[in-house]
């Protein structure tokens, strides 16, 4: 199903459109490409955020990371003043 969309571009958006059209794409092709790429980036960020939340909620992982930090601190050389 096609849908028509009318937008007013500010200078920054017009410059971005020129970049996306750089390969000879039409305005419509460029906008579709930009929308797909933006959606993919947002999905990836959401996925990463969900993974971070999941890891932060993993008590065993937090304990293991604390133990590793303590071990690394023990191995670190004394500071020289």
PDB file with one MODEL, atoms N, CA, C and O in Angstrom:
MODEL        1
ATOM      1  N   UNK A   1       0.838  -1.163   0.000  1.00  0.00           N
ATOM      2  CA  UNK A   1       0.000   0.000   0.000  1.00  0.00           C
ATOM      3  C   UNK A   1       0.892   1.238   0.000  1.00  0.00           C
ATOM      4  O   UNK A   1       1.746   1.382   0.875  1.00  0.00           O
ATOM      5  N   UNK A   2       0.709   2.114  -0.948  1.00  0.00           N
ATOM      6  CA  UNK A   2       1.472   3.362  -1.030  1.00  0.00           C
ATOM      7  C   UNK A   2       0.798   4.431  -0.207  1.00  0.00           C
ATOM      8  O   UNK A   2      -0.424   4.461  -0.062  1.00  0.00           O
ATOM      9  N   UNK A   3       1.604   5.287   0.315  1.00  0.00           N
ATOM     10  CA  UNK A   3       1.089   6.424   1.067  1.00  0.00           C
ATOM     11  C   UNK A   3       1.898   7.642   0.673  1.00  0.00           C
ATOM     12  O   UNK A   3       3.127   7.591   0.631  1.00  0.00           O
ATOM     13  N   UNK A   4       1.229   8.710   0.390  1.00  0.00           N
ATOM     14  CA  UNK A   4       1.885   9.953   0.003  1.00  0.00           C
ATOM     15  C   UNK A   4       2.107  10.795   1.252  1.00  0.00           C
ATOM     16  O   UNK A   4       1.274  10.821   2.159  1.00  0.00           O
ATOM     17  N   UNK A   5       3.241  11.479   1.282  1.00  0.00           N
ATOM     18  CA  UNK A   5       3.593  12.288   2.437  1.00  0.00           C
ATOM     19  C   UNK A   5       4.189  13.598   1.944  1.00  0.00           C
ATOM     20  O   UNK A   5       5.020  13.596   1.036  1.00  0.00           O
ATOM     21  N   UNK A   6       3.779  14.701   2.524  1.00  0.00           N
ATOM     22  CA  UNK A   6       4.303  16.015   2.160  1.00  0.00           C
ATOM     23  C   UNK A   6       5.048  16.563   3.364  1.00  0.00           C
ATOM     24  O   UNK A   6       4.509  16.584   4.470  1.00  0.00           O
ATOM     25  N   UNK A   7       6.279  17.006   3.160  1.00  0.00           N
ATOM     26  CA  UNK A   7       7.066  17.554   4.269  1.00  0.00           C
ATOM     27  C   UNK A   7       7.702  18.873   3.855  1.00  0.00           C
ATOM     28  O   UNK A   7       7.959  19.116   2.676  1.00  0.00           O
ATOM     29  N   UNK A   8       7.947  19.711   4.843  1.00  0.00           N
ATOM     30  CA  UNK A   8       8.707  20.944   4.632  1.00  0.00           C
ATOM     31  C   UNK A   8      10.070  20.731   5.250  1.00  0.00           C
ATOM     32  O   UNK A   8      10.187  20.413   6.433  1.00  0.00           O
ATOM     33  N   UNK A   9      11.096  20.908   4.446  1.00  0.00           N
ATOM     34  CA  UNK A   9      12.455  20.667   4.920  1.00  0.00           C
ATOM     35  C   UNK A   9      13.108  21.968   5.358  1.00  0.00           C
ATOM     36  O   UNK A   9      13.036  22.977   4.656  1.00  0.00           O
ATOM     37  N   UNK A  10      13.745  21.938   6.518  1.00  0.00           N
ATOM     38  CA  UNK A  10      14.567  23.070   6.912  1.00  0.00           C
ATOM     39  C   UNK A  10      15.923  22.903   6.220  1.00  0.00           C
ATOM     40  O   UNK A  10      16.145  21.911   5.525  1.00  0.00           O
ATOM     41  N   UNK A  11      16.818  23.854   6.402  1.00  0.00           N
ATOM     42  CA  UNK A  11      18.109  23.804   5.705  1.00  0.00           C
ATOM     43  C   UNK A  11      18.902  22.543   6.046  1.00  0.00           C
ATOM     44  O   UNK A  11      19.511  21.925   5.173  1.00  0.00           O
ATOM     45  N   UNK A  12      18.884  22.179   7.300  1.00  0.00           N
ATOM     46  CA  UNK A  12      19.616  20.994   7.733  1.00  0.00           C
ATOM     47  C   UNK A  12      19.053  19.723   7.099  1.00  0.00           C
ATOM     48  O   UNK A  12      19.804  18.860   6.647  1.00  0.00           O
ATOM     49  N   UNK A  13      17.734  19.619   7.071  1.00  0.00           N
ATOM     50  CA  UNK A  13      17.090  18.444   6.473  1.00  0.00           C
ATOM     51  C   UNK A  13      17.315  18.393   4.967  1.00  0.00           C
ATOM     52  O   UNK A  13      17.499  17.315   4.401  1.00  0.00           O
ATOM     53  N   UNK A  14      17.300  19.554   4.316  1.00  0.00           N
ATOM     54  CA  UNK A  14      17.552  19.605   2.870  1.00  0.00           C
ATOM     55  C   UNK A  14      18.980  19.150   2.569  1.00  0.00           C
ATOM     56  O   UNK A  14      19.220  18.440   1.593  1.00  0.00           O
ATOM     57  N   UNK A  15      19.920  19.564   3.413  1.00  0.00           N
ATOM     58  CA  UNK A  15      21.311  19.138   3.229  1.00  0.00           C
ATOM     59  C   UNK A  15      21.433  17.630   3.424  1.00  0.00           C
ATOM     60  O   UNK A  15      22.153  16.962   2.682  1.00  0.00           O
ATOM     61  N   UNK A  16      20.724  17.089   4.429  1.00  0.00           N
ATOM     62  CA  UNK A  16      20.748  15.647   4.666  1.00  0.00           C
ATOM     63  C   UNK A  16      20.142  14.896   3.479  1.00  0.00           C
ATOM     64  O   UNK A  16      20.638  13.838   3.092  1.00  0.00           O
ATOM     65  N   UNK A  17      19.078  15.440   2.909  1.00  0.00           N
ATOM     66  CA  UNK A  17      18.453  14.804   1.741  1.00  0.00           C
ATOM     67  C   UNK A  17      19.426  14.767   0.567  1.00  0.00           C
ATOM     68  O   UNK A  17      19.487  13.775  -0.159  1.00  0.00           O
ATOM     69  N   UNK A  18      20.181  15.837   0.379  1.00  0.00           N
ATOM     70  CA  UNK A  18      21.179  15.849  -0.711  1.00  0.00           C
ATOM     71  C   UNK A  18      22.215  14.752  -0.502  1.00  0.00           C
ATOM     72  O   UNK A  18      22.652  14.115  -1.460  1.00  0.00           O
ATOM     73  N   UNK A  19      22.605  14.533   0.747  1.00  0.00           N
ATOM     74  CA  UNK A  19      23.571  13.463   1.036  1.00  0.00           C
ATOM     75  C   UNK A  19      22.978  12.105   0.696  1.00  0.00           C
ATOM     76  O   UNK A  19      23.628  11.284   0.048  1.00  0.00           O
ATOM     77  N   UNK A  20      21.748  11.865   1.130  1.00  0.00           N
ATOM     78  CA  UNK A  20      21.114  10.573   0.882  1.00  0.00           C
ATOM     79  C   UNK A  20      20.857  10.374  -0.608  1.00  0.00           C
ATOM     80  O   UNK A  20      20.897   9.245  -1.097  1.00  0.00           O
ATOM     81  N   UNK A  21      20.596  11.457  -1.330  1.00  0.00           N
ATOM     82  CA  UNK A  21      20.367  11.361  -2.782  1.00  0.00           C
ATOM     83  C   UNK A  21      21.670  11.273  -3.552  1.00  0.00           C
ATOM     84  O   UNK A  21      21.654  11.154  -4.777  1.00  0.00           O
ATOM     85  N   UNK A  22      22.787  11.327  -2.866  1.00  0.00           N
ATOM     86  CA  UNK A  22      24.099  11.352  -3.511  1.00  0.00           C
ATOM     87  C   UNK A  22      24.338  10.248  -4.520  1.00  0.00           C
ATOM     88  O   UNK A  22      25.143  10.418  -5.436  1.00  0.00           O
ATOM     89  N   UNK A  23      23.664   9.129  -4.375  1.00  0.00           N
ATOM     90  CA  UNK A  23      23.852   8.022  -5.319  1.00  0.00           C
ATOM     91  C   UNK A  23      22.881   8.088  -6.490  1.00  0.00           C
ATOM     92  O   UNK A  23      22.750   7.127  -7.248  1.00  0.00           O
ATOM     93  N   UNK A  24      22.197   9.229  -6.639  1.00  0.00           N
ATOM     94  CA  UNK A  24      21.276   9.392  -7.763  1.00  0.00           C
ATOM     95  C   UNK A  24      19.846   8.995  -7.469  1.00  0.00           C
ATOM     96  O   UNK A  24      19.026   8.916  -8.383  1.00  0.00           O
ATOM     97  N   UNK A  25      19.534   8.746  -6.214  1.00  0.00           N
ATOM     98  CA  UNK A  25      18.177   8.346  -5.851  1.00  0.00           C
ATOM     99  C   UNK A  25      17.221   9.526  -5.973  1.00  0.00           C
ATOM    100  O   UNK A  25      17.626  10.684  -5.874  1.00  0.00           O
ATOM    101  N   UNK A  26      15.970   9.219  -6.186  1.00  0.00           N
ATOM    102  CA  UNK A  26      14.943  10.263  -6.204  1.00  0.00           C
ATOM    103  C   UNK A  26      14.666  10.692  -4.769  1.00  0.00           C
ATOM    104  O   UNK A  26      15.115  10.046  -3.822  1.00  0.00           O
ATOM    105  N   UNK A  27      13.926  11.785  -4.615  1.00  0.00           N
ATOM    106  CA  UNK A  27      13.546  12.221  -3.272  1.00  0.00           C
ATOM    107  C   UNK A  27      12.811  11.103  -2.533  1.00  0.00           C
ATOM    108  O   UNK A  27      13.103  10.824  -1.370  1.00  0.00           O
ATOM    109  N   UNK A  28      11.865  10.469  -3.210  1.00  0.00           N
ATOM    110  CA  UNK A  28      11.079   9.404  -2.572  1.00  0.00           C
ATOM    111  C   UNK A  28      11.957   8.232  -2.151  1.00  0.00           C
ATOM    112  O   UNK A  28      11.819   7.717  -1.042  1.00  0.00           O
ATOM    113  N   UNK A  29      12.859   7.811  -3.033  1.00  0.00           N
ATOM    114  CA  UNK A  29      13.759   6.700  -2.701  1.00  0.00           C
ATOM    115  C   UNK A  29      14.661   7.072  -1.531  1.00  0.00           C
ATOM    116  O   UNK A  29      14.891   6.263  -0.633  1.00  0.00           O
ATOM    117  N   UNK A  30      15.169   8.301  -1.548  1.00  0.00           N
ATOM    118  CA  UNK A  30      16.055   8.760  -0.489  1.00  0.00           C
ATOM    119  C   UNK A  30      15.330   8.796   0.858  1.00  0.00           C
ATOM    120  O   UNK A  30      15.888   8.379   1.873  1.00  0.00           O
ATOM    121  N   UNK A  31      14.109   9.283   0.872  1.00  0.00           N
ATOM    122  CA  UNK A  31      13.347   9.355   2.119  1.00  0.00           C
ATOM    123  C   UNK A  31      13.027   7.953   2.624  1.00  0.00           C
ATOM    124  O   UNK A  31      13.135   7.691   3.822  1.00  0.00           O
ATOM    125  N   UNK A  32      12.634   7.050   1.730  1.00  0.00           N
ATOM    126  CA  UNK A  32      12.350   5.673   2.151  1.00  0.00           C
ATOM    127  C   UNK A  32      13.596   5.028   2.746  1.00  0.00           C
ATOM    128  O   UNK A  32      13.524   4.359   3.777  1.00  0.00           O
ATOM    129  N   UNK A  33      14.743   5.232   2.089  1.00  0.00           N
ATOM    130  CA  UNK A  33      16.008   4.684   2.594  1.00  0.00           C
ATOM    131  C   UNK A  33      16.333   5.259   3.967  1.00  0.00           C
ATOM    132  O   UNK A  33      16.689   4.520   4.885  1.00  0.00           O
ATOM    133  N   UNK A  34      16.211   6.574   4.107  1.00  0.00           N
ATOM    134  CA  UNK A  34      16.516   7.225   5.388  1.00  0.00           C
ATOM    135  C   UNK A  34      15.595   6.724   6.494  1.00  0.00           C
ATOM    136  O   UNK A  34      16.047   6.500   7.617  1.00  0.00           O
ATOM    137  N   UNK A  35      14.313   6.545   6.193  1.00  0.00           N
ATOM    138  CA  UNK A  35      13.376   6.047   7.195  1.00  0.00           C
ATOM    139  C   UNK A  35      13.722   4.624   7.626  1.00  0.00           C
ATOM    140  O   UNK A  35      13.693   4.309   8.815  1.00  0.00           O
ATOM    141  N   UNK A  36      14.048   3.764   6.657  1.00  0.00           N
ATOM    142  CA  UNK A  36      14.419   2.382   6.996  1.00  0.00           C
ATOM    143  C   UNK A  36      15.679   2.356   7.848  1.00  0.00           C
ATOM    144  O   UNK A  36      15.757   1.606   8.821  1.00  0.00           O
ATOM    145  N   UNK A  37      16.679   3.181   7.483  1.00  0.00           N
ATOM    146  CA  UNK A  37      17.926   3.216   8.240  1.00  0.00           C
ATOM    147  C   UNK A  37      17.696   3.754   9.657  1.00  0.00           C
ATOM    148  O   UNK A  37      18.261   3.232  10.618  1.00  0.00           O
ATOM    149  N   UNK A  38      16.879   4.785   9.784  1.00  0.00           N
ATOM    150  CA  UNK A  38      16.583   5.348  11.102  1.00  0.00           C
ATOM    151  C   UNK A  38      15.849   4.319  11.967  1.00  0.00           C
ATOM    152  O   UNK A  38      16.147   4.175  13.153  1.00  0.00           O
ATOM    153  N   UNK A  39      14.901   3.613  11.376  1.00  0.00           N
ATOM    154  CA  UNK A  39      14.154   2.590  12.121  1.00  0.00           C
ATOM    155  C   UNK A  39      15.092   1.474  12.576  1.00  0.00           C
ATOM    156  O   UNK A  39      14.981   0.995  13.704  1.00  0.00           O
ATOM    157  N   UNK A  40      16.007   1.061  11.714  1.00  0.00           N
ATOM    158  CA  UNK A  40      16.964   0.004  12.077  1.00  0.00           C
ATOM    159  C   UNK A  40      17.849   0.453  13.235  1.00  0.00           C
ATOM    160  O   UNK A  40      18.117  -0.330  14.146  1.00  0.00           O
ATOM    161  N   UNK A  41      18.309   1.715  13.208  1.00  0.00           N
ATOM    162  CA  UNK A  41      19.136   2.229  14.304  1.00  0.00           C
ATOM    163  C   UNK A  41      18.344   2.251  15.608  1.00  0.00           C
ATOM    164  O   UNK A  41      18.874   1.885  16.658  1.00  0.00           O
ATOM    165  N   UNK A  42      17.100   2.669  15.553  1.00  0.00           N
ATOM    166  CA  UNK A  42      16.279   2.716  16.773  1.00  0.00           C
ATOM    167  C   UNK A  42      16.034   1.321  17.321  1.00  0.00           C
ATOM    168  O   UNK A  42      16.076   1.109  18.533  1.00  0.00           O
ATOM    169  N   UNK A  43      15.777   0.356  16.419  1.00  0.00           N
ATOM    170  CA  UNK A  43      15.582  -1.020  16.884  1.00  0.00           C
ATOM    171  C   UNK A  43      16.855  -1.541  17.542  1.00  0.00           C
ATOM    172  O   UNK A  43      16.799  -2.207  18.576  1.00  0.00           O
ATOM    173  N   UNK A  44      18.001  -1.235  16.939  1.00  0.00           N
ATOM    174  CA  UNK A  44      19.273  -1.688  17.501  1.00  0.00           C
ATOM    175  C   UNK A  44      19.512  -1.061  18.869  1.00  0.00           C
ATOM    176  O   UNK A  44      19.938  -1.750  19.796  1.00  0.00           O
ATOM    177  N   UNK A  45      19.241   0.244  19.009  1.00  0.00           N
ATOM    178  CA  UNK A  45      19.414   0.905  20.305  1.00  0.00           C
ATOM    179  C   UNK A  45      18.483   0.303  21.347  1.00  0.00           C
ATOM    180  O   UNK A  45      18.885   0.092  22.491  1.00  0.00           O
ATOM    181  N   UNK A  46      17.247   0.026  20.960  1.00  0.00           N
ATOM    182  CA  UNK A  46      16.299  -0.578  21.899  1.00  0.00           C
ATOM    183  C   UNK A  46      16.778  -1.954  22.333  1.00  0.00           C
ATOM    184  O   UNK A  46      16.663  -2.319  23.503  1.00  0.00           O
ATOM    185  N   UNK A  47      17.314  -2.711  21.393  1.00  0.00           N
ATOM    186  CA  UNK A  47      17.815  -4.044  21.688  1.00  0.00           C
ATOM    187  C   UNK A  47      19.000  -3.970  22.643  1.00  0.00           C
ATOM    188  O   UNK A  47      19.094  -4.755  23.587  1.00  0.00           O
ATOM    189  N   UNK A  48      19.899  -3.029  22.398  1.00  0.00           N
ATOM    190  CA  UNK A  48      21.064  -2.864  23.272  1.00  0.00           C
ATOM    191  C   UNK A  48      20.624  -2.424  24.659  1.00  0.00           C
ATOM    192  O   UNK A  48      21.130  -2.930  25.660  1.00  0.00           O
ATOM    193  N   UNK A  49      19.678  -1.478  24.727  1.00  0.00           N
ATOM    194  CA  UNK A  49      19.185  -1.011  26.021  1.00  0.00           C
ATOM    195  C   UNK A  49      18.548  -2.160  26.805  1.00  0.00           C
ATOM    196  O   UNK A  49      18.745  -2.271  28.015  1.00  0.00           O
ATOM    197  N   UNK A  50      17.795  -3.002  26.127  1.00  0.00           N
ATOM    198  CA  UNK A  50      17.167  -4.146  26.799  1.00  0.00           C
ATOM    199  C   UNK A  50      18.226  -5.119  27.305  1.00  0.00           C
ATOM    200  O   UNK A  50      18.089  -5.673  28.395  1.00  0.00           O
ATOM    201  N   UNK A  51      19.272  -5.327  26.526  1.00  0.00           N
ATOM    202  CA  UNK A  51      20.348  -6.222  26.948  1.00  0.00           C
ATOM    203  C   UNK A  51      21.082  -5.661  28.162  1.00  0.00           C
ATOM    204  O   UNK A  51      21.428  -6.401  29.084  1.00  0.00           O
ATOM    205  N   UNK A  52      21.320  -4.348  28.157  1.00  0.00           N
ATOM    206  CA  UNK A  52      21.976  -3.707  29.299  1.00  0.00           C
ATOM    207  C   UNK A  52      21.128  -3.871  30.556  1.00  0.00           C
ATOM    208  O   UNK A  52      21.651  -4.198  31.622  1.00  0.00           O
ATOM    209  N   UNK A  53      19.823  -3.646  30.433  1.00  0.00           N
ATOM    210  CA  UNK A  53      18.928  -3.823  31.581  1.00  0.00           C
ATOM    211  C   UNK A  53      18.962  -5.258  32.093  1.00  0.00           C
ATOM    212  O   UNK A  53      18.973  -5.500  33.300  1.00  0.00           O
ATOM    213  N   UNK A  54      18.978  -6.200  31.164  1.00  0.00           N
ATOM    214  CA  UNK A  54      19.007  -7.610  31.548  1.00  0.00           C
ATOM    215  C   UNK A  54      20.306  -7.929  32.278  1.00  0.00           C
ATOM    216  O   UNK A  54      20.292  -8.621  33.296  1.00  0.00           O
ATOM    217  N   UNK A  55      21.423  -7.430  31.767  1.00  0.00           N
ATOM    218  CA  UNK A  55      22.710  -7.680  32.416  1.00  0.00           C
ATOM    219  C   UNK A  55      22.773  -7.011  33.780  1.00  0.00           C
ATOM    220  O   UNK A  55      23.288  -7.595  34.733  1.00  0.00           O
ATOM    221  N   UNK A  56      22.257  -5.799  33.884  1.00  0.00           N
ATOM    222  CA  UNK A  56      22.269  -5.079  35.158  1.00  0.00           C
ATOM    223  C   UNK A  56      21.432  -5.802  36.208  1.00  0.00           C
ATOM    224  O   UNK A  56      21.712  -5.699  37.403  1.00  0.00           O
ATOM    225  N   UNK A  57      20.421  -6.521  35.778  1.00  0.00           N
ATOM    226  CA  UNK A  57      19.551  -7.241  36.706  1.00  0.00           C
ATOM    227  C   UNK A  57      20.110  -8.606  37.105  1.00  0.00           C
ATOM    228  O   UNK A  57      19.546  -9.275  37.971  1.00  0.00           O
ATOM    229  N   UNK A  58      21.209  -9.021  36.484  1.00  0.00           N
ATOM    230  CA  UNK A  58      21.806 -10.331  36.750  1.00  0.00           C
ATOM    231  C   UNK A  58      22.729 -10.228  37.964  1.00  0.00           C
ATOM    232  O   UNK A  58      23.878  -9.801  37.850  1.00  0.00           O
ATOM    233  N   UNK A  59      22.210 -10.627  39.130  1.00  0.00           N
ATOM    234  CA  UNK A  59      22.972 -10.491  40.376  1.00  0.00           C
ATOM    235  C   UNK A  59      24.274 -11.289  40.330  1.00  0.00           C
ATOM    236  O   UNK A  59      25.311 -10.804  40.785  1.00  0.00           O
ATOM    237  N   UNK A  60      24.233 -12.487  39.796  1.00  0.00           N
ATOM    238  CA  UNK A  60      25.444 -13.316  39.734  1.00  0.00           C
ATOM    239  C   UNK A  60      26.521 -12.634  38.892  1.00  0.00           C
ATOM    240  O   UNK A  60      27.703 -12.681  39.232  1.00  0.00           O
ATOM    241  N   UNK A  61      26.113 -12.010  37.807  1.00  0.00           N
ATOM    242  CA  UNK A  61      27.071 -11.307  36.952  1.00  0.00           C
ATOM    243  C   UNK A  61      27.664 -10.108  37.682  1.00  0.00           C
ATOM    244  O   UNK A  61      28.863  -9.848  37.576  1.00  0.00           O
ATOM    245  N   UNK A  62      26.839  -9.379  38.417  1.00  0.00           N
ATOM    246  CA  UNK A  62      27.347  -8.226  39.170  1.00  0.00           C
ATOM    247  C   UNK A  62      28.348  -8.656  40.229  1.00  0.00           C
ATOM    248  O   UNK A  62      29.362  -7.989  40.438  1.00  0.00           O
ATOM    249  N   UNK A  63      28.066  -9.770  40.899  1.00  0.00           N
ATOM    250  CA  UNK A  63      28.992 -10.291  41.912  1.00  0.00           C
ATOM    251  C   UNK A  63      30.308 -10.677  41.258  1.00  0.00           C
ATOM    252  O   UNK A  63      31.379 -10.358  41.772  1.00  0.00           O
ATOM    253  N   UNK A  64      30.227 -11.363  40.124  1.00  0.00           N
ATOM    254  CA  UNK A  64      31.438 -11.782  39.419  1.00  0.00           C
ATOM    255  C   UNK A  64      32.261 -10.568  38.983  1.00  0.00           C
ATOM    256  O   UNK A  64      33.485 -10.574  39.110  1.00  0.00           O
ATOM    257  N   UNK A  65      31.602  -9.535  38.473  1.00  0.00           N
ATOM    258  CA  UNK A  65      32.321  -8.332  38.042  1.00  0.00           C
ATOM    259  C   UNK A  65      32.988  -7.637  39.241  1.00  0.00           C
ATOM    260  O   UNK A  65      34.098  -7.120  39.110  1.00  0.00           O
ATOM    261  N   UNK A  66      32.326  -7.620  40.402  1.00  0.00           N
ATOM    262  CA  UNK A  66      32.915  -7.025  41.604  1.00  0.00           C
ATOM    263  C   UNK A  66      34.162  -7.790  42.007  1.00  0.00           C
ATOM    264  O   UNK A  66      35.182  -7.186  42.340  1.00  0.00           O
ATOM    265  N   UNK A  67      34.088  -9.122  41.981  1.00  0.00           N
ATOM    266  CA  UNK A  67      35.242  -9.954  42.330  1.00  0.00           C
ATOM    267  C   UNK A  67      36.399  -9.675  41.369  1.00  0.00           C
ATOM    268  O   UNK A  67      37.545  -9.550  41.800  1.00  0.00           O
ATOM    269  N   UNK A  68      36.110  -9.580  40.090  1.00  0.00           N
ATOM    270  CA  UNK A  68      37.151  -9.308  39.094  1.00  0.00           C
ATOM    271  C   UNK A  68      37.774  -7.940  39.341  1.00  0.00           C
ATOM    272  O   UNK A  68      38.994  -7.798  39.269  1.00  0.00           O
ATOM    273  N   UNK A  69      36.941  -6.917  39.636  1.00  0.00           N
ATOM    274  CA  UNK A  69      37.489  -5.579  39.930  1.00  0.00           C
ATOM    275  C   UNK A  69      38.409  -5.619  41.142  1.00  0.00           C
ATOM    276  O   UNK A  69      39.466  -4.988  41.148  1.00  0.00           O
ATOM    277  N   UNK A  70      38.004  -6.362  42.166  1.00  0.00           N
ATOM    278  CA  UNK A  70      38.838  -6.470  43.364  1.00  0.00           C
ATOM    279  C   UNK A  70      40.163  -7.164  43.053  1.00  0.00           C
ATOM    280  O   UNK A  70      41.214  -6.753  43.543  1.00  0.00           O
ATOM    281  N   UNK A  71      40.107  -8.218  42.234  1.00  0.00           N
ATOM    282  CA  UNK A  71      41.333  -8.926  41.846  1.00  0.00           C
ATOM    283  C   UNK A  71      42.243  -8.019  41.019  1.00  0.00           C
ATOM    284  O   UNK A  71      43.460  -8.017  41.202  1.00  0.00           O
ATOM    285  N   UNK A  72      41.649  -7.254  40.117  1.00  0.00           N
ATOM    286  CA  UNK A  72      42.448  -6.338  39.291  1.00  0.00           C
ATOM    287  C   UNK A  72      43.084  -5.255  40.160  1.00  0.00           C
ATOM    288  O   UNK A  72      44.226  -4.861  39.921  1.00  0.00           O
ATOM    289  N   UNK A  73      42.360  -4.777  41.155  1.00  0.00           N
ATOM    290  CA  UNK A  73      42.896  -3.757  42.055  1.00  0.00           C
ATOM    291  C   UNK A  73      44.081  -4.294  42.836  1.00  0.00           C
ATOM    292  O   UNK A  73      45.044  -3.569  43.087  1.00  0.00           O
ATOM    293  N   UNK A  74      44.016  -5.554  43.220  1.00  0.00           N
ATOM    294  CA  UNK A  74      45.132  -6.175  43.943  1.00  0.00           C
ATOM    295  C   UNK A  74      46.362  -6.305  43.059  1.00  0.00           C
ATOM    296  O   UNK A  74      47.487  -6.241  43.553  1.00  0.00           O
ATOM    297  N   UNK A  75      46.164  -6.485  41.771  1.00  0.00           N
ATOM    298  CA  UNK A  75      47.284  -6.660  40.837  1.00  0.00           C
ATOM    299  C   UNK A  75      47.876  -5.320  40.372  1.00  0.00           C
ATOM    300  O   UNK A  75      48.987  -5.278  39.844  1.00  0.00           O
ATOM    301  N   UNK A  76      47.148  -4.261  40.566  1.00  0.00           N
ATOM    302  CA  UNK A  76      47.600  -2.947  40.078  1.00  0.00           C
ATOM    303  C   UNK A  76      48.812  -2.492  40.881  1.00  0.00           C
ATOM    304  O   UNK A  76      48.870  -2.696  42.093  1.00  0.00           O
ATOM    305  N   UNK A  77      49.778  -1.876  40.207  1.00  0.00           N
ATOM    306  CA  UNK A  77      50.951  -1.386  40.928  1.00  0.00           C
ATOM    307  C   UNK A  77      50.555  -0.237  41.859  1.00  0.00           C
ATOM    308  O   UNK A  77      49.588   0.486  41.617  1.00  0.00           O
ATOM    309  N   UNK A  78      51.343  -0.096  42.937  1.00  0.00           N
ATOM    310  CA  UNK A  78      51.116   1.025  43.838  1.00  0.00           C
ATOM    311  C   UNK A  78      51.400   2.312  43.090  1.00  0.00           C
ATOM    312  O   UNK A  78      52.297   2.368  42.249  1.00  0.00           O
ATOM    313  N   UNK A  79      50.624   3.357  43.403  1.00  0.00           N
ATOM    314  CA  UNK A  79      50.836   4.633  42.730  1.00  0.00           C
ATOM    315  C   UNK A  79      52.142   5.242  43.206  1.00  0.00           C
ATOM    316  O   UNK A  79      52.520   5.120  44.371  1.00  0.00           O
ATOM    317  N   UNK A  80      52.819   5.898  42.277  1.00  0.00           N
ATOM    318  CA  UNK A  80      54.099   6.550  42.584  1.00  0.00           C
ATOM    319  C   UNK A  80      53.842   8.029  42.681  1.00  0.00           C
ATOM    320  O   UNK A  80      53.370   8.644  41.725  1.00  0.00           O
ATOM    321  N   UNK A  81      54.150   8.616  43.834  1.00  0.00           N
ATOM    322  CA  UNK A  81      53.939  10.040  44.013  1.00  0.00           C
ATOM    323  C   UNK A  81      55.219  10.802  44.022  1.00  0.00           C
ATOM    324  O   UNK A  81      55.209  12.025  44.165  1.00  0.00           O
TER     325      UNK A  81
ENDMDL
END
